[in-house]
Amino acid sequence: VEYVLFDATVFIEKISQSDAGQSNELDYIIQTIFDDPDKCRQLVQQSKVCDFIRGAAKWTCRKKGPHIPIVLPLALERLSRKLWADIGDGEEISSNFLQFVIHLLYALSFLDEEPASPFVIDPRAFPLKESLDFLGHLKHSESIDGALMLYKTLKHYILHHCPDLIKTVERNKWLNVDSATVPNQDYHVTPMMVSDAINDCMQKSRTDPSGVRAEKLFLASRSAYPRATVDIAVVG
């Protein structure tokens, strides 16, 4: 595993040429990396991280027997919910976020390889544009070689499966603020702004028919105000 995290080039070549008899060894290496947020972060230090992810998905589909992906839809949903809850709580989530993106890209790659499989994800069930925004922030704020490749690859999949999301004007502006200034920024999303946004959405306003903007404002407000204060404003 360590040699793959140092340089995945040889491993990527190996999974592209290996036969099913080596599946246990290769599956173990891929699973070990995917299961560990810190190892996922190490993998993203390499510019070939997306080649590794696509290679892993292709390898799953080349094996004998049923093609069961390493990342299952329900597991990805649980990881997604936990991650975005942590973001709302203002927790440090860099490694966990990179793990989520790796899992998401693997699932999207598997979807392209075997679209008829019962184990494919529904891309629209996941925060694709929010993840793209976060990657855009990450590739500028941290020196992670693979962050740009993750960004480009995720954008490619979004354009393929959900092109309307890229065309949406509304963005996660609160993620584009320098992380060092977030606690002291002049602009906060107040609980009342969240309440107004949710009411606007419930009245089927054209500005936010899907509720994406209201959800982002809710998470941003929770990062600046006590959770109970925001929740009371929303409910009341």
GURO-677590 format. One record per atom (N, C-alpha, C): residue in one letter; x, z, y. Coordinates in steps of 0.1 Angstrom, whole numbers, plus 2048, in hexadecimal, padded with zeros to 3 digits. Each point is the difference from the previous one (the first is absolute). Layout:
GURO-677590
aXZY...
//
This chain:
GURO-677590
v8088007F4v7F880080Cv80980080De80A8087FFe80980180Ce8067F3804y8047F87F6y8077F3804y7F67F7806v7F38017FCv7F67F7806v7FD80480El80080D803l7FE80580Dl80C7FC80Af80C7FF7FAf80C7FC807f7FF7F1803d7FD7F87F6d7FF7F1802d7F77FB7F5a7F47FB804a7F67FC7F6a8027F27FCt80A7F9805t8017F17FDt8017FD7F1v8088077F9v8027FE7F2v7F38037F8f7FA80B804f7F38047F9f7F57F5802i8007FB80Ci7F57F6803i8037F37F7e80C7FD7FFe8047F57F7e7FC8037F2k80380C7FCk7FD8047F2k7F18007FCi7F8805809i7F28007FDi7FA7F2800s8067F7807s7FB7F2801s8047F87F3q80A8057F8q8047F97F4q7FE8087F3s7FC80D801s7FF8087F4s7F47FC7F8d8018047F3d7F57FE7F7d7F880D7FEa7F57FF7F9a7F880C7FEa80780B7F9g80A7FD7F8g80780B7F8g80780A809q8027FD80Cq807809809q7F680780As7F37FF7FDs7F6805809s80180F803n8048087F5n80080F802n80B80480Be80B7FA7FFe80B803809e7FD7FC80El7FB7F4802l7FD7FA80Dl7F4808806d7F68037F8d7F4807805d80480E805y8098067F8y80580E804y80680080Ei8097F6802i8077FF80Di7F67FE80Bi7F77F67FEi7F77FD80Bi7F780C803q7FA8067F5q7F780C802q80780C806t80D8027FCt80880B806t8017FF80Fi8037F4805i8017FD80Ei7F3801807f7F57FA7FAf7F3800807f7FA80E801d8048097F7d7FA80D800d80680A809d80C7FC806d807809808d8017FB80Fp7FA807809p8007FB80Ep80E7FE806d8098097FCd80E7FF805d8077F47FAk7FE7FD7F4k8067F47F9k7FA7F4806c7F3800804c7FA7F5807c8067FD80Dr80380B807r8077FF80Dr80E7FA7FEq8078047F6q80D7FB7FDq7FF7F17FDl7F67FC7F8l7FE7F27FDl7FE7F780Cv7F980680Av7FD7F880Cv80C7FF809q80B8077FDq80C7FD807q8067F37FDq7FB7F97F6q8057F37FCq7F77F5805s8067F5804s7F87F5805s7F97F97F5k8038027F3k7FA7FA7F5k7F58087FAv7FB80A808v7F58097FAv7F47F87FCc7FC7F6808c7F47F87FCc8027F87F4d80C7FB7FEd8047F87F4d7FE80A7F4f80480C801f7FE80A7F6f7F28027FCi7F880280Bi7F18037FEi7FA7F47F9r8027F4805r7FA7F47FAr8057FE7F2g80D8027FEg8057FF7F2g7FA80A7F6a7FD80C805a7F980A7F8a7F27FC7FCa7F97FA80Aa7F27FB7FDa8017F47F6k8097F7802k8017F57F7k8048057F2w80880A7FFw8058057F3w7F48067F9t7F7807807t7F48067FAt7F87F57FAc7FF7F5806c7F77F57FBc8077F77F5r80C8027FEr8077F97F6r8018077F2k7FD80D801k8018087F4k7F57FC7F5k8038037F4k7F67FE7F5k7F580B801g7F47FC7FBg7F580A800g7F980080Dp7F780A802p7F980180Dp80980280Ch7FE7F980Ah80880180Ch7FA80B809i80580C7FEi7FB80C808i80B80380Bp7FC7FF80Dp80A80280Ap80580E801i80C801805i80680D802i7F780880Bv7FB7F980Av7F880680Av7F17FD7FEl7F88097FCl7F27FE7FDl7F880280Dp7F57F9802p7F880180Cp7FC80E804l7FB8087F7l7FC80E803l80C809805a80B7FE7FAa80C807804a8057FC80El7FF7F4803l8037FB80Dl7F680580Ae7F48017FDe7F6805809e80380F803r8038087F6r80380E802r80D801809l80A7F87FDl80C801809l7FD7FC80Es7F77F6802s7FD7FC80Ds7F880B808r7F68067F9r7F980B807r80980B804k8098047F7k80980C803k8097FC80Cl8057F47FFl80A7FC80Bl7F980080Ew7F47FA801w7FA7FF80Dw7FB80E804a7FD8087F7a7FC80E804a80C807806d80C7FE7F9d80C806805d8047FB80Ei7FD7F3803i8037FA80Di7F780780Ag7F38027FCg7F7807809g80480E804d8078077F6d80480D802d80E801808g8057F4803g80D800807g80C8037F8e7FF7FE7F2e80B8047F8e80A7F47FFe80D8037FDe80A7F67FEe7FD7F97F3i7FE7F3801i7FC7F97F4i8087F37FDs80C7FF805s8087F47FFs8027FC7F2s8058097F7s8037FC7F2s7F37FD7F9n7F6808802n7F37FE7F9n7FA7F3805f8017FD80Cf7FA7F3805f8077F47F9l80E8017FFl8077F57FAl7FC7FF7F1q7FE80B7FAq7FB8007F2q7F37F97FFf7F7803809f7F27FA800f8017F1802v8097FC80Av8017F1803v8067F97F4i80A8067F9i8057FA7F4i7F57FE7F5h7F880B7FEh7F57FF7F6h7F67F6805l7FD7FF80Cl7F67F7805l8057F17FEl80C7FE803l8067F27FFl8007FC7F1y80380A7F8y8007FD7F1y7F27FC7FCa7F6808804a7F27FD7FCa7FC7F2806l8047FD80Cl7FD7F3805l8077F57F9s80C8027FCs8077F67F8s7FA7FE7F2f7FB80B7FAf7F97FF7F3f7F37F9802l7F980280Bl7F47F9803l8027F1800d80B7FC807d8037F1800d8047FB7F2e8078087F8e8047FB7F3e7F47FF7F6e7F780A801e7F58017F6e7F3803807p7FB7F7808p7F4804808p7F38037F8a8007FC7F3a7F48037F8a80280D7F8s80B807802s80280D7F9s7F680B805p7FB8087F7p7F780B804p80880B808f80D7FF800f80880A807f8057FC80Ev7FB7F6806v8047FC80Dv7F980880Ai80680180Ci7FA80780Bi7F77F7809d7F8806808d7F97F980Ad80880380Dp8077F6805p80880280Cp7F980780Cr7F47FD802r7F880580Br7FD80F7FFa8028067F4a7FE80E7FEa80C808805f80A7FA805f80C807804f8037FE80Fp807809806p8047FE80Ep80B7F6803l7FD7F47FEl80B7F5801l8057FF80Ek7F77FF80Ak8057FD80Dk80780D806e7FB80C7FCe80680C804e80E8017FAs8017FC7F4s80D8017F9s80A7F6807l7FB7F4803l8087F6807l80580680Ed7F7806807d80480680Dd80B80A7FEf7FE8097F6f80A80A7FDf80D7FA7FDl8007F67F8l80D7F97FCl8067FA80Cg7F87FB809g8067FA80Cg80680A809h7FA80C800h80780C807h80C8047F9l8008007F3l80B8057F8l80C7F7801k7FE7F3800k80C7F7800k80780080Eh7F980580Ah80780180Dh80680D802s7FA80B7FAs80580D803s80B8057F7e8017FA7F4e80A8057F6e8087F47FAs80C8037FDs8097F57FBs7FE7FF7F1i7F57FA7FCi7FD7FE7F1i8007F17FEd80A7FB7F8d8017F27FEd7F47F97FBg7F98077F7g7F57F97F9g7F3801808a7FF80880Aa7F4802808a7FA7F3805l8097F8806l7FC7F3805l7FA7F77F5m8068007F4m7FB7F87F5m7F38067FBl7FE80D800l7F38067FCl7F57FB80Ay80480080Dy7F67FC80Ay7FC7F17FEk80A7F87FEk7FD7F17FFk7F87FE7F3t8038077F5t7F97FD7F4t7F2805801l7FE80C805l7F2806802l7F87F6809k8067FC80Bk7F97F7809k7FC7F37F8h8097FB7F8h7FD7F47F8h7F48027F7y7FF80C7F9y7F58037F7y7F3802808i80180680Ci7F4802808i7FA7F2805l8097F7804l7FC7F3804l7FA7F87F5h8048037F4h7FB7F97F4h7F38067FCh7FE80D800h7F48067FAh7F680480Bc80580480Cc7F780580Ac8057FB80Ep8007F3802p8067FB80Dp7F980580Cd7F38047FFd7F980580Cd80680D806l8078087F7l80680C804l80C7FE80Ai8077F57FEi80B7FD809i7FB7FB80Dk7F57FA800k7FA7FA80Ck7F980B809t7FE80C7FAt7F980A808t80980580Bv7FA80180Cv80880380Cv80480F800e7F78097FBe80380E801e80B8047F7r809808805r80C8047F8r80180F800n8098057F8n80380F7FFn80A80380Bk7FC80080Dk80980380Bk80780D7FFw7F980A7FAw80680E7FFw80C8007F7l8017F67F7l80C8007F7l80C7F9807n7FD7F980Bn80B7F8806n80880980Bv7FC80C801v807809809v80C8067F9d80B801808d80C8067FAd7FD80D7FAs8048027F4s7FC80D7F9s80680C807a80B7FF807a80680B807a7F780580Bt7F77F7806t7F880380Ct7F28037FCv7FC7FE7F4v7F28027FCv7FA80D804p80780C7FDp7FA80D804p7FE80280Fn8077F8808n7FF80280Fn7FB7F4807q7FA7F77F8q7FB7F4807q7F580380Ad7FF7F980Ad7F580280Bd7F27FD7FBy7FF7F77F6y7F37FB7FCy7FD8067F3h7F58077FFh7FB8057F3h7F27FB7FEv7FC7FE7F3v7F37FD7FDv7F880D7FEt7F780280At7F980D800t7F48007F5p7FC80C7FCp7F58007F6p7F37F9805m7FD80180Dm7F57F9806m8017F17FFm80C7FB801m8027F17FFm7FD7FC7F1v8048097F7v7FD7FD7F2v7F18007FDs7F980A806s7F28017FEs7F97F3806d8047FC80Cd7FA7F4806d8037F47F8a80C7FF7FAa8037F47F8a7F87FF7F3i7FE80C7FAi7F88007F4i7F17FD803n7FB80580Bn7F27FD804n7FF7F1803d80A7FB807d8007F2803d7FF7F77F3c8088047F6c8017F97F4c7F28017F8m7FA80C800m7F48027F9m7F47F8806q8027FD80Dq7F67F7807q8027F27FEk80A7FD7F7k8047F27FCk8057F880Cs808806808s8067FA80Bs8097F47FCr8017F6808r8087F47FCr80F804802t80380A807t80E803803t8078067F4d7F88077F7d8068067F4d7F68017F4p7FC7F47FCp7F68007F5p8048067F3s80D7FF7FDs8048067F3s80480E800g80280680Cg80480E802g80F8027FFv8087F5800v80E8027FFv80580780Dr7FC7FC80Br80580680Dr7FC80F800a7F48037FCa7FB80E800a8098097F7e8037FA7F4e8088077F6e80E803806k8067F6807k80E802805k80080A80Bl7F5800809l7FF80A80Al7FE80E7FAf7F98017F5f7FE80D7FAf80D8067FBl8087F77F9l80D8057FBl80A80380Ca7FF7F880Aa80980380Ca7FD80D806s7F2803802s7FC80C806s80480C7F8r7FF7FF7F3r80380B7F7r80F803801s8087F7804s80F802801s80380880Da7F7800809a80280680Da7F880C803y7F58027F9y7F780B801y7FD8077F3p7FC80D801p7FC8077F3p7F67F87F9r8018007F2r7F77F87F8r7F2805802a7FE80D801a7F2805802a7FA7FB80Ct80880080Bt7FA7FB80Dt7FB7F27FFv8087F77FAv7FD7F27FEv7F37FF7F7d8008077F5d7F58007F7d7F3804806i80180B808i7F3805807i7FB7F580Aa8097FA807a7FC7F680Aa7FA7F47F9v8057FC7F4v7FB7F57F9v7F28037FAv7FE80C7FAv7F48047FAv7F580380Ag80580780Ag7F680580Ag7FB7F680A
//
